[in-house]
Amino acid sequence: MAIAVVLAAAAFGAAQAQEVKVGFAAEPYPPFTSPDASGKWVGWEIEFMEAMCAEAKLQCVPTPIAWDGIIPALTSKKIDMIIGSMSITEERLKTIDFSDKYYNTPTGIVGPKSEKFDATPEGLKGKIIGVQVSTVHQEYAMKHFGPVAAEIKEYQTQDEANQDLAAGRIDAVQADAIALDAFLASDAGACCDLKGNVEDDPAVLGAGIGVGLRKGETELKDKVNAAIKAIRANGTYDTFSKKYFDFDIYGG
């Protein structure tokens, strides 16, 4: 009996050690994350998290948090991972680590249907462009469009930028092309269309989307990378992805 108690206690301790808090932005970002009518978070990235954590035998706890504070939350151990469409960039790698990528999509520009322009500095000259703060899109827009745009207007959430575009208060928004597709499919997005994808700049836009991790946590990183590889190999990744996309979101 004594041995059984010790083993049970050890098993309980191991289970507790497996729990990780997974941070993501605390605002709707369809089709990746959004709360349903009951307040439960759903979406492609939630299903990715559940599949990856199950494969890695991690007890993952979804933890919504303000986007502009999400990296400090990770480094201060308020959360243990970030699964929130965060691009792997050299700048972020100075502060945190990343898993291998788990998806990669283009960056798009959306504007009113009534206006014809393309996703280039020439096309966006003199326009007010909305971007979400603390994102690669903010950095890209400042670098490539800042010198010619009338203004690069910053928003706390992408939804706020989209709402201002629909209301005619700005001329364009820049964001992940898939997230923009979700906006265009909504009632508010009926105002607008995709003007094109921006020219790639890997130094700013990064090398795909990865799981954000604290530096030095090699064991957790190895588990996450192995799990991503496994769910892609065993078909789980494709199974839940097909519910959201008619193309390979993993990208090149």
C-alpha positions as CSV (number, residue, x, y, z in Angstrom):
1,M,0.0,0.0,0.0
2,A,2.8,2.4,0.9
3,I,4.5,1.7,-2.5
4,A,1.2,2.4,-4.2
5,V,0.8,5.7,-2.5
6,V,4.3,6.7,-3.4
7,L,3.8,5.7,-7.1
8,A,0.4,7.6,-7.2
9,A,2.0,10.7,-5.7
10,A,4.8,10.5,-8.2
11,A,2.3,10.1,-11.1
12,F,0.3,13.1,-9.8
13,G,3.5,15.2,-9.6
14,A,4.4,14.2,-13.2
15,A,1.0,15.1,-14.4
16,Q,1.2,18.5,-12.7
17,A,4.6,19.1,-14.3
18,Q,3.0,18.6,-17.7
19,E,0.6,21.5,-17.4
20,V,1.5,24.5,-19.6
21,K,-0.4,27.8,-20.1
22,V,-0.8,28.6,-23.8
23,G,-1.1,32.3,-24.6
24,F,-2.9,33.8,-27.5
25,A,-4.5,37.2,-28.3
26,A,-7.5,38.0,-26.2
27,E,-9.6,39.2,-29.1
28,P,-11.3,37.4,-32.0
29,Y,-8.9,36.5,-34.8
30,P,-11.0,34.2,-37.1
31,P,-10.5,31.6,-38.4
32,F,-7.7,31.0,-36.0
33,T,-9.1,31.9,-32.6
34,S,-12.5,33.4,-31.5
35,P,-15.0,32.9,-28.7
36,D,-18.2,31.1,-29.5
37,A,-21.6,32.0,-28.0
38,S,-20.8,30.3,-24.7
39,G,-17.4,32.1,-24.4
40,K,-15.4,29.0,-25.3
41,W,-12.4,29.7,-27.6
42,V,-12.6,27.9,-30.9
43,G,-10.9,28.0,-34.3
44,W,-8.0,26.5,-36.3
45,E,-5.3,27.4,-33.9
46,I,-7.3,26.1,-30.9
47,E,-7.6,22.7,-32.8
48,F,-3.9,22.8,-33.6
49,M,-3.1,23.5,-30.0
50,E,-5.3,20.6,-28.8
51,A,-3.8,18.1,-31.3
52,M,-0.2,19.2,-30.7
53,C,-0.6,19.1,-26.9
54,A,-2.3,15.7,-27.0
55,E,0.5,14.3,-29.2
56,A,3.2,15.8,-26.9
57,K,1.3,14.6,-23.8
58,L,1.1,18.1,-22.4
59,Q,-1.8,19.4,-20.4
60,C,-2.4,22.7,-22.2
61,V,-4.5,25.5,-20.7
62,P,-5.7,28.1,-23.2
63,T,-4.8,31.6,-21.7
64,P,-6.0,34.6,-23.6
65,I,-3.9,37.7,-23.0
66,A,-3.4,41.2,-24.5
67,W,-1.3,40.9,-27.7
68,D,1.1,43.7,-26.9
69,G,1.9,42.1,-23.6
70,I,2.1,38.5,-24.7
71,I,5.9,38.2,-25.0
72,P,6.5,39.8,-21.6
73,A,3.9,37.4,-20.2
74,L,6.0,34.5,-21.6
75,T,9.3,35.7,-20.4
76,S,7.9,36.5,-16.9
77,K,6.4,32.9,-16.8
78,K,2.8,34.0,-16.6
79,I,2.3,31.7,-19.7
80,D,4.5,28.9,-21.0
81,M,3.9,29.0,-24.7
82,I,2.5,31.3,-27.4
83,I,0.2,29.8,-30.0
84,G,-1.1,33.0,-31.5
85,S,-0.1,33.3,-35.2
86,M,3.2,34.8,-34.2
87,S,5.8,35.1,-37.0
88,I,9.3,33.7,-36.4
89,T,11.5,36.8,-36.8
90,E,15.1,37.6,-36.1
91,E,14.0,40.5,-33.8
92,R,11.7,38.2,-31.7
93,L,14.4,35.6,-31.6
94,K,16.5,38.0,-29.6
95,T,14.0,37.7,-26.7
96,I,12.3,34.3,-27.1
97,D,12.7,31.0,-28.9
98,F,10.4,29.4,-31.4
99,S,9.4,25.9,-32.5
100,D,9.5,24.8,-36.1
101,K,6.8,26.6,-38.2
102,Y,3.3,25.2,-38.1
103,Y,1.9,27.4,-40.8
104,N,2.8,30.1,-43.3
105,T,0.6,32.4,-45.4
106,P,1.0,35.6,-47.4
107,T,0.5,39.1,-46.1
108,G,-2.4,41.0,-47.8
109,I,-3.7,44.5,-48.3
110,V,-7.5,45.1,-48.3
111,G,-9.3,48.3,-49.3
112,P,-12.7,49.6,-50.6
113,K,-14.1,47.9,-53.7
114,S,-14.8,51.4,-55.1
115,E,-11.0,52.1,-55.3
116,K,-8.5,50.5,-57.6
117,F,-4.9,50.2,-56.3
118,D,-2.4,47.5,-55.7
119,A,-0.3,46.3,-52.7
120,T,2.8,48.3,-53.5
121,P,4.3,51.6,-52.3
122,E,3.1,53.2,-55.5
123,G,-0.4,51.9,-55.0
124,L,-0.6,53.0,-51.4
125,K,0.9,56.4,-51.9
126,G,-1.0,59.1,-49.9
127,K,-3.3,56.5,-48.2
128,I,-4.0,55.9,-44.5
129,I,-3.1,52.3,-43.7
130,G,-4.3,50.5,-40.6
131,V,-2.2,47.9,-38.8
132,Q,-2.3,46.1,-35.5
133,V,0.4,47.2,-33.0
134,S,3.3,44.9,-32.1
135,T,2.9,42.8,-35.2
136,V,5.2,42.2,-38.2
137,H,2.5,44.0,-40.3
138,Q,3.1,47.2,-38.4
139,E,6.9,46.9,-38.9
140,Y,6.5,46.0,-42.6
141,A,4.1,48.9,-43.3
142,M,6.3,51.4,-41.5
143,K,9.4,50.2,-43.5
144,H,7.8,49.8,-47.0
145,F,4.8,52.2,-47.0
146,G,5.7,54.7,-44.3
147,P,7.7,57.0,-46.6
148,V,4.8,57.3,-49.1
149,A,1.6,56.8,-47.0
150,A,-0.4,59.7,-45.6
151,E,-0.4,57.8,-42.2
152,I,0.3,54.4,-40.8
153,K,-2.5,54.2,-38.2
154,E,-2.0,51.7,-35.3
155,Y,-4.7,49.7,-33.6
156,Q,-4.8,47.5,-30.5
157,T,-6.7,44.8,-32.4
158,Q,-7.1,43.9,-36.1
159,D,-10.8,44.0,-35.7
160,E,-10.7,47.7,-34.8
161,A,-8.6,48.4,-37.9
162,N,-11.1,46.4,-40.0
163,Q,-14.1,48.4,-38.5
164,D,-12.4,51.7,-39.4
165,L,-11.9,50.5,-42.9
166,A,-15.5,49.5,-43.3
167,A,-16.6,52.9,-41.9
168,G,-14.4,54.7,-44.4
169,R,-12.0,56.2,-41.8
170,I,-8.9,54.7,-43.3
171,D,-8.0,53.6,-46.9
172,A,-6.5,50.2,-46.4
173,V,-5.5,47.5,-43.8
174,Q,-2.6,45.1,-43.9
175,A,-2.7,41.7,-42.2
176,D,-2.4,38.0,-42.7
177,A,-4.2,37.1,-45.9
178,I,-6.2,34.3,-44.3
179,A,-7.4,36.6,-41.5
180,L,-8.4,39.2,-44.1
181,D,-10.3,36.5,-46.0
182,A,-12.4,36.0,-42.9
183,F,-13.1,39.7,-42.7
184,L,-14.0,39.9,-46.4
185,A,-16.5,37.0,-45.9
186,S,-18.3,38.9,-43.1
187,D,-21.1,41.5,-43.4
188,A,-18.7,44.3,-42.5
189,G,-16.2,43.1,-45.1
190,A,-18.7,43.5,-48.0
191,C,-17.3,47.0,-48.4
192,C,-13.9,45.8,-49.5
193,D,-11.8,43.5,-51.5
194,L,-8.2,42.1,-51.6
195,K,-5.9,44.5,-53.4
196,G,-3.1,41.9,-53.5
197,N,-0.3,40.4,-51.4
198,V,2.7,42.5,-50.4
199,E,6.2,41.7,-51.7
200,D,7.8,39.3,-49.3
201,D,10.4,40.6,-46.9
202,P,11.6,37.6,-44.8
203,A,13.7,39.9,-42.5
204,V,10.5,41.5,-41.3
205,L,7.7,39.0,-42.1
206,G,9.7,36.1,-40.8
207,A,9.9,32.4,-41.7
208,G,6.4,31.3,-40.9
209,I,4.4,31.0,-37.8
210,G,5.9,29.1,-34.8
211,V,5.1,28.3,-31.2
212,G,6.7,30.9,-29.0
213,L,8.9,29.5,-26.1
214,R,11.2,30.8,-23.5
215,K,14.9,30.6,-24.3
216,G,16.6,27.6,-22.8
217,E,13.6,25.3,-22.5
218,T,15.0,22.7,-24.8
219,E,13.0,19.8,-23.5
220,L,9.7,21.6,-24.1
221,K,10.8,22.8,-27.5
222,D,11.8,19.2,-28.5
223,K,8.4,17.9,-27.4
224,V,6.6,20.6,-29.4
225,N,8.7,20.0,-32.6
226,A,8.2,16.3,-32.4
227,A,4.5,16.7,-31.9
228,I,4.1,19.1,-34.9
229,K,6.0,16.6,-37.1
230,A,3.9,13.7,-35.9
231,I,0.5,15.3,-36.4
232,R,1.5,16.3,-39.9
233,A,2.7,12.8,-40.6
234,N,-0.3,10.9,-39.2
235,G,-2.9,13.0,-40.9
236,T,-4.3,14.8,-37.9
237,Y,-3.1,18.2,-39.1
238,D,-4.8,17.8,-42.5
239,T,-8.0,16.5,-40.9
240,F,-8.7,19.5,-38.8
241,S,-7.3,22.0,-41.4
242,K,-9.7,20.8,-44.0
243,K,-12.6,22.1,-41.8
244,Y,-11.2,25.6,-42.3
245,F,-9.2,25.8,-45.5
246,D,-9.4,24.4,-49.1
247,F,-5.6,24.8,-49.5
248,D,-2.5,23.7,-47.6
249,I,-2.0,26.3,-44.9
250,Y,1.4,24.8,-43.9
251,G,2.8,26.6,-47.0
252,G,6.2,26.4,-48.5
